[in-house]
Amino acid sequence: MLKRRWLMASLFALLMPVVACAESTGEYREGEHYVRLDTPVRTVNPNKIEVTEVFWYGCSHCFHFEPMVHAWAEQQDDHVVFVQSPAMWNAVMKTHAQAFYTAKALGVLDKLHQPIFDAINLERNMLRNEKSLAELFAKFGVAEDKFRKVFNSFSVNSQVQQADARARGYGISGTPEMVVNGKFRVSTRTAGGQREMLKVVEYLVEQERKNTL
């Protein structure tokens, strides 16, 4: 009996380095750590590897993920394009999506992106309508009439519709979620957390790099 236990312990000790080695390689499995989309969604530039984060300003998880994902994006080389795309399942989310594309169109997204997050998540100001957003934009030097004109423009509304169509194509069920090259969707649920989600994304980026570049 003792000899058998000794043999089992010895076998376990021999197998442990093999298991640890497999975990350290960062091999992730389709259907477990990420999902392959049934129909790929077209990317902006087929010559680049596009990584898209689908987010919502009112999502506390997105709020905490924001500095992490931007730090990750800044470390990527020129072959990787990071894109943020707002999710929208109701009227408030659509209003926030309009705010995102309005700030982008006005060239003030860098100034207003974090303040919008802060207003909703820290100050408990949900920015539910055009008026409350106009007031916030005014604090950063955007005249109200200029804001309203762009906010209600055909261009901004078109971008909102395109973002909604993308999210549907991705099959997004929550935020934040990430999509690599319009082919693979990664969530915190499948990956096991926000940092783990970025690791899975890195793995998929490398796979796409080998296959396409």
C-alpha positions as CSV (number, residue, x, y, z in Angstrom):
1,M,0.0,0.0,0.0
2,L,2.8,2.4,0.9
3,K,4.7,1.5,-2.2
4,R,1.6,2.2,-4.3
5,R,1.2,5.6,-2.6
6,W,4.8,6.4,-3.2
7,L,4.5,5.5,-6.9
8,M,1.4,7.7,-7.3
9,A,3.1,10.6,-5.6
10,S,6.1,10.2,-7.8
11,L,3.9,10.1,-10.9
12,F,2.1,13.3,-9.8
13,A,5.4,15.1,-9.2
14,L,6.5,14.1,-12.7
15,L,3.3,15.3,-14.3
16,M,3.1,18.7,-12.5
17,P,5.8,20.4,-14.6
18,V,4.0,19.3,-17.8
19,V,0.7,20.8,-16.6
20,A,2.5,24.0,-15.5
21,C,4.2,24.2,-18.9
22,A,0.9,23.8,-20.7
23,E,-0.6,26.6,-18.7
24,S,2.3,29.0,-19.2
25,T,2.1,28.6,-23.0
26,G,-1.0,30.7,-23.1
27,E,-2.9,28.3,-25.3
28,Y,-6.6,29.3,-25.3
29,R,-9.4,27.1,-26.6
30,E,-12.2,28.1,-29.0
31,G,-15.6,27.7,-27.4
32,E,-14.1,27.9,-23.9
33,H,-12.0,31.0,-23.7
34,Y,-13.4,32.8,-26.8
35,V,-16.1,32.4,-29.4
36,R,-15.6,32.3,-33.2
37,L,-18.4,34.3,-34.9
38,D,-20.5,32.4,-37.3
39,T,-20.3,35.2,-39.8
40,P,-17.2,37.5,-39.6
41,V,-17.9,41.2,-39.3
42,R,-16.1,43.5,-41.8
43,T,-13.3,45.5,-40.4
44,V,-12.3,49.0,-41.4
45,N,-8.8,48.1,-42.7
46,P,-8.2,44.5,-43.9
47,N,-4.5,45.2,-43.8
48,K,-4.5,45.7,-40.0
49,I,-5.6,43.5,-37.1
50,E,-8.6,45.3,-35.6
51,V,-9.3,44.9,-31.9
52,T,-12.7,46.3,-30.9
53,E,-14.0,47.0,-27.4
54,V,-17.7,47.2,-27.2
55,F,-18.5,49.4,-24.2
56,W,-21.1,51.6,-22.5
57,Y,-20.4,54.7,-20.5
58,G,-22.9,53.6,-17.9
59,C,-21.2,50.3,-17.3
60,S,-19.2,50.3,-14.1
61,H,-17.1,47.3,-15.4
62,C,-16.3,49.4,-18.5
63,F,-15.4,52.3,-16.3
64,H,-12.8,50.3,-14.4
65,F,-11.6,48.6,-17.6
66,E,-11.0,51.9,-19.4
67,P,-7.4,52.7,-18.1
68,M,-6.4,49.0,-18.4
69,V,-7.5,48.6,-22.1
70,H,-6.0,51.9,-23.1
71,A,-2.7,51.0,-21.5
72,W,-2.8,47.8,-23.5
73,A,-3.7,49.6,-26.7
74,E,-0.8,51.9,-26.4
75,Q,1.6,49.0,-26.2
76,Q,0.5,47.6,-29.6
77,D,2.5,48.0,-32.8
78,D,1.3,49.6,-36.0
79,H,-0.3,46.4,-37.2
80,V,-2.9,46.5,-34.5
81,V,-5.8,49.0,-34.6
82,F,-7.8,49.6,-31.4
83,V,-11.4,50.7,-31.9
84,Q,-14.1,51.5,-29.3
85,S,-17.7,50.9,-30.3
86,P,-20.6,51.8,-28.0
87,A,-23.3,49.2,-27.2
88,M,-27.0,50.2,-27.2
89,W,-29.9,48.2,-26.0
90,N,-32.1,51.1,-24.9
91,A,-32.7,54.8,-25.5
92,V,-30.2,56.0,-22.8
93,M,-27.4,53.9,-24.3
94,K,-28.3,55.3,-27.8
95,T,-28.0,58.8,-26.4
96,H,-24.6,58.0,-24.9
97,A,-23.5,56.5,-28.3
98,Q,-24.5,59.8,-29.9
99,A,-22.4,61.6,-27.4
100,F,-19.4,59.4,-28.2
101,Y,-19.6,60.0,-31.9
102,T,-20.4,63.7,-31.4
103,A,-17.2,64.2,-29.3
104,K,-15.3,62.3,-32.0
105,A,-16.7,64.5,-34.8
106,L,-15.9,67.6,-32.9
107,G,-12.3,66.5,-32.2
108,V,-12.8,66.6,-28.4
109,L,-13.1,62.9,-27.6
110,D,-9.7,62.8,-25.9
111,K,-11.0,65.6,-23.6
112,L,-14.5,64.3,-23.0
113,H,-14.3,60.5,-23.0
114,Q,-13.2,60.2,-19.4
115,P,-15.4,63.0,-18.1
116,I,-18.5,61.3,-19.5
117,F,-17.4,58.1,-17.7
118,D,-16.8,60.0,-14.5
119,A,-20.1,62.0,-14.6
120,I,-22.1,58.8,-14.8
121,N,-20.1,56.4,-12.6
122,L,-18.7,58.8,-10.0
123,E,-21.1,61.8,-9.9
124,R,-24.2,59.7,-10.6
125,N,-25.3,62.1,-13.4
126,M,-26.7,59.6,-16.0
127,L,-26.6,62.2,-18.8
128,R,-29.9,60.9,-20.0
129,N,-30.7,63.5,-22.6
130,E,-29.3,66.0,-25.0
131,K,-29.6,68.9,-22.6
132,S,-27.4,67.4,-19.9
133,L,-24.8,66.4,-22.5
134,A,-24.8,69.9,-24.0
135,E,-24.1,71.3,-20.5
136,L,-21.2,68.8,-20.1
137,F,-19.7,69.6,-23.5
138,A,-20.0,73.4,-22.7
139,K,-17.7,72.9,-19.8
140,F,-15.0,71.8,-22.3
141,G,-15.5,74.7,-24.6
142,V,-18.1,73.3,-27.1
143,A,-20.9,75.9,-27.7
144,E,-24.4,74.5,-27.2
145,D,-25.6,75.3,-30.7
146,K,-22.6,73.6,-32.2
147,F,-23.0,70.6,-30.0
148,R,-26.7,70.2,-30.9
149,K,-26.1,70.6,-34.6
150,V,-23.5,67.7,-34.6
151,F,-25.4,65.6,-32.1
152,N,-28.4,65.5,-34.4
153,S,-26.5,65.3,-37.6
154,F,-26.9,62.7,-40.3
155,S,-23.3,61.6,-39.9
156,V,-23.5,61.0,-36.2
157,N,-26.8,59.1,-36.5
158,S,-25.3,57.0,-39.3
159,Q,-22.3,56.0,-37.1
160,V,-24.7,55.2,-34.2
161,Q,-26.7,52.9,-36.5
162,Q,-23.4,51.2,-37.8
163,A,-22.2,50.7,-34.2
164,D,-25.6,49.0,-33.3
165,A,-25.3,46.8,-36.4
166,R,-21.8,45.8,-35.5
167,A,-22.8,44.9,-31.9
168,R,-25.6,42.7,-33.3
169,G,-23.2,41.1,-35.7
170,Y,-20.8,40.4,-32.9
171,G,-23.5,38.8,-30.8
172,I,-22.7,41.0,-27.8
173,S,-24.5,40.1,-24.7
174,G,-22.8,42.4,-22.1
175,T,-20.1,45.0,-21.7
176,P,-17.2,45.2,-21.9
177,E,-16.6,42.6,-24.6
178,M,-13.8,42.5,-27.2
179,V,-13.7,41.4,-30.8
180,V,-10.5,40.5,-32.7
181,N,-10.5,41.1,-36.4
182,G,-14.2,40.8,-36.7
183,K,-13.9,37.0,-36.1
184,F,-13.5,36.2,-32.4
185,R,-15.5,37.5,-29.4
186,V,-14.0,37.5,-25.9
187,S,-15.8,38.4,-22.7
188,T,-14.8,38.5,-19.0
189,R,-17.1,35.5,-18.5
190,T,-15.3,33.3,-21.0
191,A,-11.8,34.6,-20.2
192,G,-12.2,34.7,-16.4
193,G,-11.7,38.4,-15.8
194,Q,-10.6,41.7,-17.4
195,R,-6.9,41.1,-17.3
196,E,-7.4,37.5,-18.6
197,M,-9.6,38.9,-21.4
198,L,-6.7,41.0,-22.6
199,K,-4.4,37.9,-22.5
200,V,-6.9,36.0,-24.7
201,V,-7.0,39.0,-27.1
202,E,-3.2,39.0,-27.3
203,Y,-3.2,35.4,-28.1
204,L,-5.8,35.9,-30.9
205,V,-3.9,38.9,-32.2
206,E,-0.8,36.7,-32.5
207,Q,-2.8,34.0,-34.3
208,E,-4.1,36.5,-36.7
209,R,-0.7,38.0,-37.2
210,K,0.7,34.6,-38.2
211,N,-2.2,33.9,-40.6
212,T,-2.7,37.3,-42.3
213,L,0.5,39.4,-42.1
